[in-house]
Amino acid sequence: MVHKNRTIHWARVIVVTVAMMLIAGQASASSEPSPAPDFTLKSRSGENIKLSELRGQVVMINFWASWCGPCRQEMPILDQLYQRYEPMGFTLLGVNVEEDSAAANKVLREIPVTFPVLYDSKNQVSETYQVRAMPSTFLIDRDGKVRYLHKGYKPGYEEEYQKQVRELIRE
């Protein structure tokens, strides 16, 4: 039953992702920033990463899956962003949402990245964040508040990411 529910959940995510990619204006800013829900997930290096321990940094959380073409397309771009701004107090957490991490690890061998990759194999964090599109990217300010949300990815979004990351780093 649990597997069937997850299958239904991700089928809905795929449908919503396609629909979202057809809609313009993929980024939204919260009028009243809300606290980012805390979580702890295991990273591909084996350590536990807890979001609240990153307070004081600007954090980008990018939810992705191996079957998501736009996710794969933006990964090298996100890695460049991470490498450029990490010395200024920016971190990026790539959260893979698949039950089995083998597919994610295969993608990471094909598209190596330097930012931390975490595994949300039970979809608890993606459900907490109400992820309905792949990829979904949240930008969190130094105080731990969600400031921006991007649903989906199209070439050119990286310009908006960079603008928002710079804005949050300067605050």
C-alpha positions in Angstrom: 0.0 0.0 0.0 2.8 2.4 0.9 4.5 1.7 -2.5 1.3 2.3 -4.3 0.8 5.7 -2.5 4.3 6.8 -3.4 3.7 5.8 -7.0 0.5 7.8 -7.1 2.3 10.7 -5.4 5.1 10.8 -8.0 2.7 10.3 -10.9 0.9 13.5 -9.6 4.3 15.2 -9.3 5.1 14.4 -12.9 1.7 15.7 -14.2 2.1 18.9 -12.1 5.7 19.3 -13.3 4.7 19.2 -16.9 1.8 21.6 -16.3 4.0 24.0 -14.3 6.6 24.0 -17.1 3.9 25.2 -19.5 3.0 28.1 -17.2 5.1 31.3 -17.3 6.3 32.9 -14.1 7.9 29.9 -12.4 9.4 31.9 -9.5 7.5 33.3 -6.6 8.6 35.3 -3.6 6.8 35.0 -0.3 5.1 38.3 0.7 5.6 37.2 4.4 8.6 34.9 4.6 7.9 31.8 6.7 10.4 29.6 8.6 11.8 26.8 6.5 10.7 23.5 8.1 13.7 21.8 9.8 14.9 18.4 8.7 17.8 16.0 9.0 18.7 13.8 6.1 21.6 11.5 5.3 24.0 12.8 2.7 25.8 10.8 0.0 29.0 11.1 2.0 27.2 9.3 4.9 26.8 12.2 7.3 23.6 13.6 8.6 22.8 17.2 7.5 20.4 19.2 9.6 19.0 22.3 8.0 18.8 24.3 11.3 22.6 23.9 11.7 23.1 25.9 8.5 21.4 29.0 10.1 23.5 32.1 9.3 24.0 30.9 5.7 21.9 31.4 2.6 20.6 28.0 1.7 19.2 26.7 -1.6 17.3 23.4 -1.4 16.8 21.8 -4.7 14.4 18.8 -4.8 15.3 16.5 -7.8 14.9 13.0 -9.2 16.9 11.0 -11.7 13.9 10.6 -14.1 13.5 14.4 -14.3 15.1 15.8 -17.5 15.1 19.5 -16.3 16.7 18.4 -13.0 19.6 16.8 -14.9 19.9 19.9 -17.1 20.2 22.3 -14.2 22.6 20.3 -12.0 25.8 21.5 -13.6 24.4 25.1 -13.5 23.6 24.7 -9.8 27.1 23.3 -9.1 28.6 26.4 -10.7 26.4 28.6 -8.6 27.4 26.7 -5.5 31.1 26.9 -6.3 30.9 30.6 -7.0 29.0 31.7 -3.9 29.9 29.1 -1.3 32.8 31.2 0.0 30.4 34.0 0.7 28.1 32.0 3.1 26.0 30.1 0.6 25.2 26.4 0.5 23.2 24.3 -1.8 21.5 21.0 -0.7 20.4 18.7 -3.5 17.6 16.6 -2.1 16.9 13.4 -4.1 13.3 12.2 -3.7 13.5 8.6 -4.9 12.9 5.6 -2.8 16.0 3.9 -4.1 19.2 6.0 -4.2 20.8 3.8 -6.9 19.3 5.8 -9.8 20.4 9.1 -8.1 23.9 7.7 -7.7 24.0 6.8 -11.4 23.1 10.3 -12.4 25.7 11.7 -10.0 28.4 9.6 -11.7 27.3 11.0 -15.0 26.8 14.6 -13.8 29.2 15.0 -10.9 28.5 17.9 -8.5 30.4 19.3 -5.5 27.4 20.4 -3.4 25.9 18.1 -0.8 23.3 15.6 -2.0 20.8 14.3 0.5 18.4 11.3 0.2 14.7 11.8 1.1 13.8 8.1 0.3 10.6 8.2 2.4 9.5 11.5 0.9 9.0 13.0 4.3 10.9 16.2 3.6 9.4 16.7 0.1 5.9 16.3 1.6 6.7 18.7 4.4 7.8 21.3 1.8 4.7 20.4 -0.4 6.9 19.7 -3.4 4.6 19.3 -6.4 6.9 19.9 -9.3 10.3 18.6 -10.3 12.7 20.2 -9.7 11.5 22.5 -6.9 14.0 25.0 -5.6 13.7 26.9 -2.3 15.9 29.8 -1.3 16.2 30.3 2.4 17.7 33.5 4.0 20.3 33.6 6.8 17.5 33.7 9.4 16.1 30.4 8.2 13.1 31.9 6.3 11.9 30.7 2.9 12.2 33.7 0.6 11.9 32.3 -2.9 10.4 29.2 -4.5 11.0 28.1 -8.1 8.9 25.3 -9.6 10.3 23.5 -12.5 13.4 24.6 -14.6 13.9 26.2 -18.0 17.2 27.6 -19.3 17.6 31.1 -18.1 16.3 30.5 -14.5 19.9 30.5 -13.4 20.0 34.3 -13.9 17.2 34.7 -11.4 18.8 32.2 -9.0 22.0 34.2 -9.1 20.2 37.5 -8.6 18.3 36.2 -5.6 21.4 34.5 -4.1 23.4 37.7 -4.3 20.5 39.7 -2.8 20.2 37.3 0.2 24.0 37.1 0.7 24.1 41.0 0.9 21.4 41.1 3.6 
